[in-house]
């Protein structure tokens, strides 16, 4: 996979902000119904992933998540930025 790190940095971002800041702008300015639906879909997906994780690591999900993040911080941060971009795109694509 190509390295797209420059896309996620403020000084190199052609949209003039971080993925998180652009997401926040979109959430507060887009159609409320679309935002609610996309956030509900996202929460449903997280709930499923937590249930799956609980089956593999037991009840202490938070500890497992913290340990994983400590060991894979850069990858997790990149994934979080990617998710901001993905969710922002999902909202914007329905707002046209």
Phi, psi and omega per residue, in radians:
X1 nan 2.378 -3.137
X2 -1.204 2.701 3.132
X3 -1.518 1.990 -3.118
X4 -1.863 0.416 -3.062
X5 -0.988 -0.639 -3.108
X6 -1.085 -0.502 3.113
X7 -1.104 -0.489 -3.009
X8 -1.726 0.100 -3.138
X9 -1.792 2.426 -3.071
X10 -0.963 -0.804 -3.060
X11 -1.215 -0.346 -3.138
X12 -1.866 -0.084 -3.051
X13 -1.322 2.097 -3.105
X14 -1.192 -0.256 -3.137
X15 -1.643 -0.020 3.041
X16 1.297 0.670 3.091
X17 3.072 2.919 3.119
X18 -1.320 2.794 3.077
X19 -0.987 -0.660 3.135
X20 -1.147 -0.780 -3.121
X21 -1.170 -0.655 3.101
X22 -1.173 -0.694 3.082
X23 -1.028 -0.817 -3.141
X24 -1.074 -0.730 3.088
X25 -1.017 -0.812 -3.111
X26 -1.150 -0.778 -3.117
X27 -1.023 -0.703 -3.077
X28 -1.495 -0.155 -3.100
X29 -2.101 -0.239 -3.113
X30 -1.431 2.998 3.089
X31 -0.983 2.193 -3.055
X32 -1.038 -0.707 -3.131
X33 -1.119 -0.706 3.124
X34 -1.147 -0.780 3.132
X35 -1.068 -0.798 3.136
X36 -1.035 -0.765 -3.120
X37 -1.141 -0.779 -3.139
X38 -1.162 -0.675 3.091
X39 -1.179 -0.661 3.085
X40 -1.112 -0.750 3.087
X41 -1.060 -0.730 -3.140
X42 -1.117 -0.782 3.134
X43 -1.116 -0.696 3.084
X44 -1.042 -0.747 3.131
X45 -1.129 -0.737 3.111
X46 -1.117 -0.700 3.126
X47 -1.072 -0.729 3.107
X48 -1.116 -0.770 -3.135
X49 -1.138 -0.661 3.095
X50 -1.133 -0.707 3.111
X51 -1.082 -0.771 3.113
X52 -1.091 -0.752 -3.133
X53 -1.136 -0.713 3.128
X54 -1.045 -0.642 3.105
X55 -1.130 -0.471 -3.096
X56 -1.659 -0.549 -3.068
X57 -2.034 -0.073 -3.120
X58 1.599 -2.858 -3.029
X59 -1.297 -0.359 -3.061
X60 -1.560 1.142 -3.110
X61 -1.112 -0.741 -3.087
X62 -1.020 -0.729 3.129
X63 -1.128 -0.752 3.127
X64 -1.100 -0.712 3.130
X65 -1.148 -0.783 3.120
X66 -1.063 -0.770 3.128
X67 -1.110 -0.762 3.140
X68 -1.109 -0.767 3.138
X69 -1.073 -0.731 3.134
X70 -1.040 -0.666 -3.090
X71 -1.457 -0.368 -3.046
X72 -2.334 0.679 -3.001
X73 -0.984 -0.831 -3.100
X74 -1.085 -0.793 3.118
X75 -1.103 -0.702 3.136
X76 -1.159 -0.719 3.110
X77 -1.128 -0.704 3.091
X78 -1.122 -0.719 3.121
X79 -1.129 -0.709 3.124
X80 -1.067 -0.772 3.103
X81 -1.088 -0.699 3.104
X82 -1.106 -0.686 3.118
X83 -1.171 -0.658 3.044
X84 -1.029 -0.787 3.138
X85 -1.114 -0.782 -3.123
X86 -1.078 -0.815 -3.115
X87 -1.205 -0.667 3.071
X88 -1.065 -0.782 3.111
X89 -1.074 -0.708 3.130
X90 -1.092 -0.694 3.128
X91 -1.214 -0.840 -3.092
X92 -1.136 -0.641 -3.103
X93 -1.144 -0.423 3.116
X94 -1.616 -0.160 -3.062
X95 -1.630 0.029 -3.086
X96 -1.394 nan nan
